[in-house]
């Protein structure tokens, strides 16, 4: 057995799947859109029923593996780091903004409601126009996954993570106020 540098983490299949989870999630999103835009002719065949359930299982199994992988140091991830990560971070400002927007609960709830509305719309009225709208909404998840993955790799160079507000300078330290009464401390 081999171990990673970050601790005694054996290289299991879950660890490997967690490493490639963003790519697996993106492939699953593309497969779901392909299945939604071009549904199978016979909706009652075993494949037409099994394939969407399989895609949902892949997403539900892959997401926790990705989160578990992100909490440890991975040699493969470290070896794929760019030679000049600060330049890569400067080019990834939009992705950083999207990743940090995930902390805004109102924005996340609005995005999820828009996803649900697109799904309900295409199921109520499966015309080509609603399928295109649905596909665009679902394909936007690819950018969300890519933003999260980029932010995870380049987090030490993210300006929003460094100062909390995008600035590099440190906030001045406010000294503690002097005691207001004039008693002598013993």
Z-matrix of the N, CA and C atoms (Angstrom, degrees):
N
C 1 1.453
C 2 1.515 1 109.38
N 3 1.300 2 115.12 1 142.44
C 4 1.456 3 120.26 2 175.59
C 5 1.513 4 108.83 3 -107.96
N 6 1.316 5 115.80 4 154.54
C 7 1.456 6 120.99 5 -177.70
C 8 1.514 7 109.53 6 -124.92
N 9 1.317 8 115.62 7 153.64
C 10 1.457 9 119.91 8 177.57
C 11 1.516 10 109.61 9 -83.44
N 12 1.304 11 115.58 10 166.42
C 13 1.453 12 121.39 11 -179.04
C 14 1.525 13 111.75 12 -67.68
N 15 1.332 14 118.26 13 -30.86
C 16 1.455 15 122.59 14 -173.56
C 17 1.508 16 114.47 15 -77.43
N 18 1.282 17 120.25 16 -0.40
C 19 1.453 18 120.86 17 -179.35
C 20 1.516 19 109.58 18 151.38
N 21 1.289 20 115.06 19 -175.80
C 22 1.455 21 120.90 20 -177.70
C 23 1.524 22 109.77 21 -82.91
N 24 1.309 23 117.42 22 71.36
C 25 1.466 24 122.95 23 179.82
C 26 1.521 25 108.29 24 -108.92
N 27 1.329 26 118.14 25 104.41
C 28 1.459 27 118.60 26 178.33
C 29 1.523 28 110.88 27 -66.60
N 30 1.316 29 115.25 28 148.47
C 31 1.469 30 120.43 29 -179.42
C 32 1.534 31 108.32 30 -80.48
N 33 1.299 32 114.81 31 92.39
C 34 1.453 33 121.22 32 178.03
C 35 1.518 34 108.65 33 -97.81
N 36 1.332 35 114.17 34 171.40
C 37 1.466 36 118.81 35 179.42
C 38 1.523 37 110.22 36 -64.03
N 39 1.327 38 117.93 37 -35.01
C 40 1.461 39 121.03 38 177.55
C 41 1.514 40 111.82 39 -63.35
N 42 1.323 41 116.32 40 -37.63
C 43 1.465 42 120.37 41 178.76
C 44 1.525 43 110.08 42 -65.35
N 45 1.334 44 116.10 43 -43.05
C 46 1.461 45 119.94 44 178.99
C 47 1.525 46 111.11 45 -65.77
N 48 1.332 47 116.71 46 -42.41
C 49 1.462 48 119.50 47 177.57
C 50 1.521 49 110.73 48 -64.43
N 51 1.324 50 117.09 49 -36.93
C 52 1.460 51 120.36 50 177.23
C 53 1.517 52 111.76 51 -64.08
N 54 1.322 53 116.18 52 -35.31
C 55 1.463 54 119.95 53 179.00
C 56 1.532 55 111.01 54 -65.44
N 57 1.313 56 116.52 55 -39.79
C 58 1.464 57 120.98 56 -178.47
C 59 1.527 58 112.57 57 -97.84
N 60 1.322 59 117.70 58 13.74
C 61 1.464 60 121.44 59 -175.92
C 62 1.528 61 113.74 60 -59.48
N 63 1.343 62 120.69 61 -42.15
C 64 1.468 63 117.42 62 178.31
C 65 1.529 64 112.89 63 -59.53
N 66 1.321 65 117.20 64 -40.82
C 67 1.459 66 120.13 65 178.75
C 68 1.532 67 110.56 66 -67.38
N 69 1.343 68 116.84 67 -38.41
C 70 1.465 69 120.45 68 178.33
C 71 1.524 70 110.12 69 -65.37
N 72 1.333 71 116.96 70 -42.41
C 73 1.463 72 120.14 71 178.82
C 74 1.528 73 111.33 72 -63.79
N 75 1.315 74 117.44 73 -41.44
C 76 1.466 75 120.60 74 178.78
C 77 1.531 76 110.23 75 -64.45
N 78 1.338 77 117.45 76 -42.41
C 79 1.468 78 120.30 77 177.50
C 80 1.527 79 110.76 78 -63.63
N 81 1.320 80 117.41 79 -37.18
C 82 1.461 81 121.03 80 178.44
C 83 1.523 82 111.02 81 -66.59
N 84 1.328 83 117.24 82 -39.93
C 85 1.468 84 120.89 83 177.75
C 86 1.530 85 110.02 84 -62.68
N 87 1.322 86 116.59 85 -44.36
C 88 1.468 87 120.41 86 179.25
C 89 1.530 88 110.37 87 -63.68
N 90 1.343 89 117.27 88 -41.67
C 91 1.468 90 120.37 89 178.49
C 92 1.526 91 111.15 90 -64.55
N 93 1.327 92 117.49 91 -38.84
C 94 1.468 93 120.44 92 178.72
C 95 1.523 94 110.92 93 -65.41
N 96 1.331 95 116.89 94 -40.24
C 97 1.468 96 120.00 95 178.27
C 98 1.529 97 109.95 96 -66.98
N 99 1.321 98 117.70 97 -42.39
C 100 1.470 99 120.20 98 178.13
C 101 1.522 100 110.62 99 -61.05
N 102 1.313 101 116.70 100 -40.66
C 103 1.458 102 120.96 101 178.71
C 104 1.528 103 111.44 102 -68.74
N 105 1.330 104 117.17 103 -34.52
C 106 1.460 105 120.33 104 179.36
C 107 1.511 106 113.68 105 -76.54
N 108 1.329 107 116.90 106 -35.12
C 109 1.465 108 120.39 107 -179.12
C 110 1.530 109 110.53 108 -77.47
N 111 1.320 110 116.41 109 -38.83
C 112 1.466 111 121.42 110 178.12
C 113 1.527 112 108.93 111 -120.82
N 114 1.345 113 117.64 112 78.05
C 115 1.470 114 118.89 113 -178.97
C 116 1.528 115 110.76 114 -67.70
N 117 1.321 116 114.61 115 157.38
C 118 1.462 117 119.65 116 178.82
C 119 1.525 118 108.84 117 -67.78
N 120 1.331 119 115.17 118 144.55
C 121 1.468 120 120.06 119 -175.02
C 122 1.525 121 111.70 120 -61.10
N 123 1.309 122 116.71 121 -44.09
C 124 1.460 123 120.63 122 -179.73
C 125 1.524 124 108.38 123 -100.42
N 126 1.320 125 117.10 124 105.51
C 127 1.459 126 121.08 125 -176.87
C 128 1.509 127 114.49 126 -74.67
N 129 1.344 128 117.90 127 -3.59
C 130 1.464 129 120.19 128 -178.54
C 131 1.520 130 112.87 129 -105.13
N 132 1.310 131 118.72 130 0.07
C 133 1.462 132 120.24 131 179.86
C 134 1.528 133 109.74 132 -69.95
N 135 1.321 134 117.51 133 154.38
C 136 1.472 135 119.50 134 179.91
C 137 1.527 136 113.05 135 -58.88
N 138 1.328 137 117.96 136 -35.53
C 139 1.463 138 120.64 137 179.43
C 140 1.527 139 111.16 138 -68.18
N 141 1.334 140 117.02 139 -38.62
C 142 1.467 141 120.43 140 179.94
C 143 1.522 142 111.55 141 -66.49
N 144 1.309 143 117.48 142 -26.64
C 145 1.465 144 121.24 143 178.46
C 146 1.524 145 110.52 144 -88.57
N 147 1.318 146 117.30 145 -39.03
C 148 1.461 147 122.09 146 -174.91
C 149 1.523 148 112.79 147 -74.29
N 150 1.315 149 118.13 148 -38.44
C 151 1.464 150 121.03 149 -174.71
C 152 1.534 151 113.45 150 -61.46
N 153 1.337 152 120.83 151 -47.66
C 154 1.473 153 118.75 152 176.78
C 155 1.530 154 113.08 153 -63.29
N 156 1.327 155 116.58 154 -36.42
C 157 1.470 156 119.84 155 177.99
C 158 1.525 157 109.74 156 -66.41
N 159 1.322 158 117.18 157 -39.63
C 160 1.464 159 121.25 158 177.75
C 161 1.527 160 111.05 159 -63.50
N 162 1.330 161 117.26 160 -43.10
C 163 1.467 162 120.35 161 178.13
C 164 1.526 163 111.05 162 -61.85
N 165 1.332 164 116.49 163 -42.06
C 166 1.461 165 119.80 164 178.57
C 167 1.533 166 110.55 165 -64.08
N 168 1.338 167 117.17 166 -40.39
C 169 1.456 168 120.74 167 177.94
C 170 1.531 169 110.96 168 -63.27
N 171 1.319 170 117.45 169 -41.05
C 172 1.471 171 120.76 170 179.17
C 173 1.527 172 110.31 171 -61.30
N 174 1.330 173 117.17 172 -44.02
C 175 1.471 174 120.20 173 179.39
C 176 1.525 175 110.47 174 -64.06
N 177 1.337 176 117.08 175 -47.29
C 178 1.465 177 120.47 176 -177.93
C 179 1.525 178 112.62 177 -66.58
N 180 1.324 179 117.92 178 -28.75
C 181 1.462 180 120.86 179 178.48
C 182 1.522 181 112.08 180 -84.13
N 183 1.325 182 117.27 181 -32.57
C 184 1.460 183 121.05 182 -174.77
C 185 1.518 184 112.41 183 -78.13
N 186 1.325 185 118.45 184 -38.05
C 187 1.469 186 121.02 185 -176.15
C 188 1.531 187 112.11 186 -58.01
N 189 1.354 188 120.22 187 -50.22
C 190 1.477 189 118.17 188 178.97
C 191 1.527 190 112.92 189 -64.75
N 192 1.334 191 117.38 190 -32.78
C 193 1.465 192 119.52 191 177.36
C 194 1.523 193 110.82 192 -65.17
N 195 1.325 194 117.00 193 -37.96
C 196 1.464 195 120.40 194 177.32
C 197 1.526 196 110.01 195 -65.68
N 198 1.328 197 117.26 196 -43.66
C 199 1.463 198 120.46 197 -180.00
C 200 1.532 199 110.80 198 -63.97
N 201 1.329 200 117.43 199 -39.28
C 202 1.462 201 120.76 200 178.05
C 203 1.530 202 110.44 201 -66.74
N 204 1.312 203 117.91 202 -41.08
C 205 1.461 204 121.86 203 179.08
C 206 1.527 205 111.02 204 -62.95
N 207 1.330 206 116.61 205 -37.65
C 208 1.462 207 120.85 206 -176.65
C 209 1.519 208 112.99 207 -68.62
N 210 1.294 209 118.21 208 -14.06
C 211 1.463 210 121.08 209 -177.26
C 212 1.532 211 112.94 210 -91.05
N 213 1.315 212 117.48 211 -0.62
C 214 1.461 213 120.71 212 -178.81
C 215 1.532 214 109.96 213 -126.79
N 216 1.308 215 115.17 214 163.10
C 217 1.458 216 121.01 215 176.63
C 218 1.527 217 108.64 216 -83.65
N 219 1.296 218 116.47 217 128.40
C 220 1.461 219 122.14 218 -176.42
C 221 1.530 220 108.56 219 -117.95
N 222 1.320 221 116.05 220 125.55
C 223 1.462 222 120.50 221 -179.62
C 224 1.522 223 111.36 222 -62.15
N 225 1.317 224 116.77 223 -39.73
C 226 1.462 225 120.40 224 -179.21
C 227 1.527 226 110.49 225 -64.42
N 228 1.339 227 116.45 226 -40.20
C 229 1.472 228 119.75 227 177.92
C 230 1.527 229 110.53 228 -66.41
N 231 1.318 230 116.94 229 -40.33
C 232 1.462 231 120.22 230 -179.70
C 233 1.531 232 110.95 231 -66.45
N 234 1.322 233 116.97 232 -37.18
C 235 1.465 234 118.78 233 -179.83
C 236 1.527 235 112.02 234 -72.50
N 237 1.330 236 117.39 235 -19.87
C 238 1.467 237 119.60 236 178.91
C 239 1.525 238 112.62 237 -94.04
N 240 1.331 239 117.26 238 5.52
C 241 1.466 240 120.04 239 178.39
C 242 1.528 241 109.25 240 -66.65
N 243 1.326 242 117.32 241 143.32
C 244 1.465 243 119.20 242 177.63
C 245 1.529 244 110.78 243 -67.33
N 246 1.326 245 115.88 244 155.42
C 247 1.461 246 120.06 245 -179.40
C 248 1.522 247 111.79 246 -68.38
N 249 1.311 248 117.76 247 -31.15
C 250 1.457 249 121.55 248 177.24
C 251 1.531 250 108.21 249 -123.55
N 252 1.335 251 117.12 250 82.78
C 253 1.464 252 119.54 251 -174.14
C 254 1.526 253 113.87 252 -67.24
N 255 1.332 254 117.90 253 -24.74
C 256 1.465 255 118.34 254 179.54
C 257 1.530 256 111.07 255 -67.38
N 258 1.334 257 117.69 256 -35.23
C 259 1.469 258 120.25 257 175.52
C 260 1.522 259 110.79 258 -67.73
N 261 1.332 260 116.38 259 -41.46
C 262 1.467 261 119.71 260 177.42
C 263 1.520 262 110.84 261 -62.77
N 264 1.321 263 116.62 262 -38.62
C 265 1.463 264 120.39 263 178.54
C 266 1.522 265 110.90 264 -66.52
N 267 1.327 266 116.78 265 -37.25
C 268 1.466 267 119.91 266 178.68
C 269 1.532 268 110.98 267 -64.78
N 270 1.333 269 116.66 268 -34.14
C 271 1.466 270 120.10 269 178.10
C 272 1.526 271 112.20 270 -77.87
N 273 1.321 272 118.01 271 -14.93
C 274 1.467 273 122.16 272 -174.43
C 275 1.519 274 113.32 273 -104.82
N 276 1.314 275 118.33 274 25.39
C 277 1.468 276 120.60 275 -176.88
C 278 1.528 277 112.63 276 -61.13
N 279 1.333 278 117.66 277 -39.08
C 280 1.467 279 119.63 278 178.96
C 281 1.521 280 111.14 279 -64.35
N 282 1.318 281 116.52 280 -40.32
C 283 1.467 282 119.41 281 178.01
C 284 1.526 283 110.72 282 -65.74
N 285 1.322 284 117.34 283 -37.48
C 286 1.467 285 119.93 284 177.26
C 287 1.525 286 110.58 285 -62.65
N 288 1.328 287 116.28 286 -40.83
C 289 1.471 288 119.56 287 179.19
C 290 1.525 289 110.98 288 -62.85
N 291 1.329 290 116.59 289 -41.59
C 292 1.466 291 120.21 290 178.85
C 293 1.528 292 110.25 291 -65.77
N 294 1.331 293 117.04 292 -41.60
C 295 1.464 294 119.64 293 179.18
C 296 1.524 295 111.03 294 -64.02
N 297 1.317 296 117.67 295 -39.95
C 298 1.463 297 120.50 296 179.69
C 299 1.525 298 111.95 297 -75.63
N 300 1.322 299 117.46 298 -22.66
C 301 1.468 300 119.96 299 176.38
C 302 1.521 301 110.70 300 -65.86
N 303 1.326 302 117.48 301 -20.36
C 304 1.458 303 121.07 302 176.28
C 305 1.514 304 113.07 303 -64.43
N 306 1.316 305 117.73 304 -15.27
C 307 1.460 306 121.23 305 176.48
C 308 1.521 307 112.93 306 -83.89
N 309 1.322 308 117.74 307 -11.32
C 310 1.461 309 122.74 308 178.61
C 311 1.530 310 108.36 309 -90.06
N 312 1.326 311 116.76 310 105.50
C 313 1.461 312 120.54 311 -174.09
C 314 1.521 313 112.54 312 -62.69
N 315 1.326 314 117.78 313 -37.43
C 316 1.466 315 120.06 314 179.89
C 317 1.526 316 110.64 315 -63.99
N 318 1.309 317 116.51 316 -41.23
C 319 1.460 318 120.53 317 179.80
C 320 1.532 319 110.99 318 -67.05
N 321 1.328 320 116.95 319 -41.48
C 322 1.464 321 120.73 320 179.88
C 323 1.527 322 110.42 321 -65.63
N 324 1.326 323 117.09 322 -44.15
C 325 1.469 324 120.28 323 178.88
C 326 1.528 325 110.15 324 -63.17
N 327 1.327 326 117.31 325 -41.27
C 328 1.461 327 120.33 326 177.02
C 329 1.517 328 112.24 327 -61.90
N 330 1.332 329 116.74 328 -41.80
C 331 1.462 330 120.95 329 178.87
C 332 1.529 331 110.52 330 -64.64
N 333 1.336 332 116.52 331 -43.58
C 334 1.465 333 119.68 332 178.82
C 335 1.527 334 111.29 333 -64.91
N 336 1.335 335 117.09 334 -40.06
C 337 1.466 336 119.84 335 177.26
C 338 1.529 337 111.17 336 -63.71
N 339 1.327 338 117.46 337 -37.34
C 340 1.467 339 120.55 338 176.76
C 341 1.529 340 110.69 339 -65.72
N 342 1.333 341 117.09 340 -39.05
C 343 1.469 342 120.61 341 176.61
C 344 1.525 343 110.67 342 -63.24
N 345 1.335 344 116.10 343 -45.25
C 346 1.469 345 120.29 344 179.72
C 347 1.525 346 110.47 345 -64.32
N 348 1.334 347 116.94 346 -42.31
C 349 1.468 348 120.48 347 179.20
C 350 1.525 349 111.07 348 -61.87
N 351 1.320 350 117.40 349 -40.46
C 352 1.469 351 120.07 350 178.23
C 353 1.523 352 110.65 351 -64.47
N 354 1.334 353 117.24 352 -39.59
C 355 1.466 354 120.40 353 177.37
C 356 1.521 355 111.67 354 -64.99
N 357 1.335 356 116.82 355 -42.94
C 358 1.463 357 120.22 356 179.18
C 359 1.525 358 110.95 357 -66.64
N 360 1.317 359 116.61 358 -38.26
C 361 1.461 360 120.71 359 -179.73
C 362 1.521 361 111.33 360 -63.90
N 363 1.319 362 117.03 361 -44.85
C 364 1.465 363 119.39 362 -178.26
C 365 1.526 364 110.94 363 -71.71
N 366 1.323 365 118.38 364 -28.43
C 367 1.467 366 118.77 365 177.35
C 368 1.528 367 111.15 366 -77.31
N 369 1.346 368 117.74 367 -30.31
C 370 1.462 369 120.77 368 178.82
C 371 1.526 370 111.76 369 -79.63
N 372 1.317 371 117.37 370 -35.43
C 373 1.468 372 121.80 371 -176.09
C 374 1.530 373 109.19 372 -138.87
N 375 1.348 374 117.64 373 81.87
C 376 1.473 375 119.70 374 -175.15
C 377 1.526 376 113.92 375 -78.89
N 378 1.317 377 116.65 376 61.41
C 379 1.466 378 121.16 377 175.52
C 380 1.530 379 108.76 378 -89.67
N 381 1.320 380 117.68 379 165.12
C 382 1.471 381 118.93 380 177.83
C 383 1.532 382 113.24 381 -58.74
N 384 1.321 383 118.09 382 -35.50
C 385 1.470 384 120.12 383 -179.57
C 386 1.529 385 111.31 384 -66.37
N 387 1.330 386 117.00 385 -42.61
C 388 1.472 387 118.70 386 179.44
C 389 1.524 388 110.82 387 -70.99
N 390 1.319 389 117.44 388 -31.90
C 391 1.475 390 119.32 389 176.29
C 392 1.530 391 110.96 390 -66.08
N 393 1.326 392 116.89 391 -38.06
C 394 1.472 393 120.10 392 177.93
C 395 1.525 394 110.23 393 -66.98
N 396 1.333 395 117.07 394 -43.03
C 397 1.466 396 120.42 395 176.72
C 398 1.523 397 110.86 396 -61.02
N 399 1.332 398 116.49 397 -44.71
C 400 1.462 399 120.95 398 178.79
C 401 1.530 400 110.61 399 -61.99
N 402 1.333 401 116.53 400 -44.83
C 403 1.467 402 120.37 401 -179.70
C 404 1.523 403 110.92 402 -61.76
N 405 1.331 404 117.31 403 -40.64
C 406 1.469 405 120.00 404 178.89
C 407 1.527 406 110.80 405 -63.88
N 408 1.328 407 116.85 406 -41.29
C 409 1.470 408 119.86 407 179.19
C 410 1.529 409 111.03 408 -64.63
N 411 1.321 410 116.46 409 -45.27
C 412 1.466 411 119.52 410 -178.33
C 413 1.526 412 110.57 411 -69.40
N 414 1.322 413 117.80 412 -38.29
C 415 1.468 414 120.19 413 179.05
C 416 1.528 415 111.98 414 -66.85
N 417 1.326 416 118.06 415 -21.53
C 418 1.465 417 119.48 416 175.76
C 419 1.527 418 111.24 417 -65.04
N 420 1.322 419 116.77 418 -21.23
C 421 1.466 420 120.13 419 176.03
C 422 1.527 421 111.62 420 -63.86
N 423 1.328 422 117.47 421 -27.07
C 424 1.466 423 120.37 422 178.37
C 425 1.524 424 109.78 423 -61.58
N 426 1.326 425 116.83 424 -43.55
C 427 1.466 426 119.62 425 179.62
C 428 1.525 427 110.91 426 -66.83
N 429 1.329 428 117.33 427 -34.66
C 430 1.465 429 120.66 428 177.64
C 431 1.528 430 110.01 429 -64.38
N 432 1.329 431 117.40 430 -46.24
C 433 1.468 432 121.02 431 179.11
C 434 1.527 433 110.28 432 -64.56
N 435 1.333 434 117.78 433 -43.17
C 436 1.469 435 121.03 434 178.79
C 437 1.526 436 111.03 435 -64.40
N 438 1.325 437 117.51 436 -37.41
C 439 1.471 438 120.83 437 178.38
C 440 1.515 439 110.96 438 -65.48
N 441 1.314 440 116.37 439 -44.41
C 442 1.460 441 120.52 440 178.53
C 443 1.527 442 110.72 441 -61.67
N 444 1.325 443 116.82 442 -43.87
C 445 1.461 444 121.07 443 -179.07
C 446 1.530 445 111.37 444 -65.44
N 447 1.327 446 117.22 445 -42.68
C 448 1.464 447 120.96 446 178.18
C 449 1.519 448 110.77 447 -64.58
N 450 1.321 449 117.11 448 -42.41
C 451 1.461 450 120.45 449 -179.81
C 452 1.521 451 110.89 450 -64.05
N 453 1.323 452 116.79 451 -39.31
C 454 1.464 453 119.99 452 179.49
C 455 1.526 454 110.58 453 -62.28
N 456 1.331 455 117.29 454 -41.93
C 457 1.466 456 120.44 455 -179.12
C 458 1.518 457 112.59 456 -70.54
N 459 1.325 458 116.75 457 -38.92
C 460 1.468 459 120.94 458 -172.69
C 461 1.526 460 112.29 459 -107.98
N 462 1.312 461 117.95 460 21.92
C 463 1.460 462 120.77 461 -176.30
C 464 1.531 463 113.77 462 -58.32
N 465 1.333 464 120.69 463 -38.21
C 466 1.469 465 117.96 464 178.43
C 467 1.526 466 113.82 465 -61.56
N 468 1.312 467 117.88 466 -19.54
C 469 1.465 468 121.25 467 -179.42
C 470 1.525 469 112.31 468 -106.73
N 471 1.312 470 117.83 469 8.37
C 472 1.466 471 121.64 470 179.13
C 473 1.525 472 109.23 471 -76.35
N 474 1.331 473 118.83 472 121.08
C 475 1.463 474 119.88 473 -178.42
C 476 1.525 475 112.72 474 -66.40
N 477 1.319 476 118.54 475 -28.23
C 478 1.458 477 120.04 476 179.05
C 479 1.521 478 111.70 477 -74.28
N 480 1.319 479 117.84 478 -27.10
C 481 1.465 480 120.63 479 177.85
C 482 1.528 481 111.39 480 -82.05
N 483 1.331 482 117.92 481 -28.05
C 484 1.465 483 120.69 482 -175.69
C 485 1.508 484 112.40 483 -67.76
N 486 1.324 485 117.71 484 -53.16
C 487 1.456 486 120.00 485 -176.52
C 488 1.507 487 112.90 486 -109.85
N 489 1.319 488 116.85 487 -2.58
C 490 1.438 489 120.38 488 -178.79
C 491 1.512 490 113.46 489 84.47
N 492 1.327 491 117.71 490 -18.99
C 493 1.456 492 119.81 491 -179.07
C 494 1.528 493 111.87 492 -132.34
N 495 1.327 494 117.27 493 11.35
C 496 1.448 495 120.14 494 178.70
C 497 1.509 496 114.49 495 93.97
N 498 1.328 497 118.02 496 -4.69
C 499 1.465 498 120.32 497 -179.98
C 500 1.520 499 109.10 498 -96.79
N 501 1.327 500 115.85 499 152.03
C 502 1.456 501 120.57 500 -179.64
C 503 1.517 502 113.34 501 -90.47
N 504 1.334 503 118.09 502 -21.95
C 505 1.459 504 118.79 503 -174.98
C 506 1.525 505 110.82 504 -78.12
N 507 1.319 506 114.48 505 154.06
C 508 1.461 507 120.37 506 178.60
C 509 1.518 508 109.32 507 -82.04
N 510 1.327 509 115.50 508 147.20
C 511 1.455 510 119.93 509 175.53
C 512 1.524 511 108.78 510 -74.52
N 513 1.335 512 117.38 511 140.93
C 514 1.462 513 118.69 512 179.14
C 515 1.531 514 109.98 513 -66.49
N 516 1.306 515 114.26 514 143.94
C 517 1.458 516 120.37 515 -179.46
C 518 1.517 517 108.50 516 -82.76
N 519 1.318 518 115.71 517 127.42
C 520 1.457 519 120.69 518 178.26
C 521 1.523 520 107.96 519 -87.90
N 522 1.339 521 117.62 520 123.99
C 523 1.467 522 118.65 521 -179.37
C 524 1.525 523 110.54 522 -70.79
N 525 1.321 524 114.96 523 154.14
C 526 1.461 525 120.43 524 176.62
C 527 1.519 526 109.16 525 -65.64
N 528 1.323 527 117.51 526 141.29
C 529 1.468 528 119.22 527 179.41
C 530 1.530 529 110.69 528 -69.67
N 531 1.312 530 113.91 529 151.29
C 532 1.462 531 119.81 530 177.50
C 533 1.527 532 108.91 531 -70.14
N 534 1.331 533 117.25 532 151.13
C 535 1.467 534 118.64 533 176.69
C 536 1.531 535 110.21 534 -60.53
N 537 1.338 536 115.93 535 141.31
C 538 1.462 537 119.76 536 -175.51
C 539 1.527 538 112.88 537 -80.67
N 540 1.304 539 117.19 538 -27.11
C 541 1.467 540 116.57 539 177.95
C 542 1.524 541 109.49 540 -87.34
N 543 1.297 542 116.33 541 159.12
C 544 1.466 543 120.77 542 -173.88
C 545 1.516 544 112.07 543 -103.12
N 546 1.314 545 115.77 544 28.69
C 547 1.460 546 117.52 545 177.62
C 548 1.521 547 109.23 546 -75.85
N 549 1.269 548 114.97 547 150.14
C 550 1.452 549 120.55 548 -179.57
C 551 1.525 550 108.71 549 -86.34
N 552 1.330 551 115.31 550 130.39
C 553 1.452 552 119.84 551 179.17
C 554 1.522 553 109.75 552 -79.71
N 555 1.279 554 116.97 553 138.12
C 556 1.466 555 120.95 554 -178.77
C 557 1.494 556 110.27 555 -99.57
